[in-house]
């Protein structure tokens, strides 16, 4: 829940509110404006999920940023959070924000 809330505030809120603004400017009714907001919200969440996954499966040349950049910043993104189901040792790394020697490398594997 924390991850989705953070992701909404970081990325999805821009798309949600922009989508709603376009609907309002187009004289849409309240229901359509709310639907536009929800569309933008879901699109923004999906965008961020894909971006988080690409941090693990793309090269730094493709992404324009170093691989495992979020881990190096101490951020637990969706791929790591989902991986805790099969690799519970990740939980301790998340709590310490991947700050111990080798945490980033182990989590990235």
N, C-alpha and C positions, 0 to 999 in steps of 0.2 A: 504494500500500500504506500509506503514511504517513497519507493522508487517511482511509482506512477504519479504521485503528487509532485515530486521533484521534476519529473519529466514534463508534466503538464505546465508547471511554472516556467521551465527552461525553454521549451520548444512549442508545445501544443497550444498554449494560450495565445501565442501570436497568430497561429493559423485559425484557431477557433474564433477569436474576436475579429480578425480580418474577414473571415467568411461571413460572419453575422453582419458586419458593417456593410459589406457589399449587398447583402439581402435587404438591409434597411434602406440603403441608398436607392435600391431598385423598387422601393415601395412595397416590399413583401409584407405579408401579415405576420403576426407574432409567432404563429406556429411554424411558418416557413423560416423565419429568422432564427428560431430556436433549432430547427433542423439543420440549418446552415452552420450554426455554432457547433452542434454535435458532430457534424461532418468534419469540420476543421479540427476539432479536438481529436477525433479518431485518426485523422490523417497525420496530425502532428505527433501523436503517440507512435503510430506506425513508422513514421519517418525516423524518429529517435531510436526505436528498437532496431531498425535496419542499420542506422549509423553505428550503434553500439556493437552490433554483430560484425560489421565491417572492420572494426578495430582489431578483431581477432582473425579474420580470414583474408584480409587484403594486405598488400605490401605498402610500405611507406611511400613508394613511388606512385602507386595508384591513388592513395588517399591524400597525399600531400602533408601528412603528419606522421610521426613515428608510430609504429605498431605498439600496442599495449599502452598508449598514451594515457588513457583513463586510469589504468592500474597504477601507473607511475605517479599520477596525481592523487592516488589513494581513493579512487572512486570505484565502487562496486556497481557495475552496470548489469543489465538484464542477463547477458550470457553467464556471468559469474554467479549471479543470484540463482538462476536455474540450475547451474552445475552443482550447487551445494546439495541438491537432492542425491546425487551420485557420489559426490566428493565432499563429505561433511568437514574435512580438514580445512576447507576454504573459509568456513565460518570464523575461525580464529584469525585468519589473515584479514578478513573483512573488518573485524573489530579493531585490529591494530592498523588498519588502513594501508596494508601491504608495505609496512615500514621496515620489517626485519629483512636482513640480508637474504636474498633468494626468493622472497615472497612473490615478487612480480613474475619472475621466471617460472616458478612452480604453478602459480595461478594461470599463467598464459598457456602452459602445456595442456 
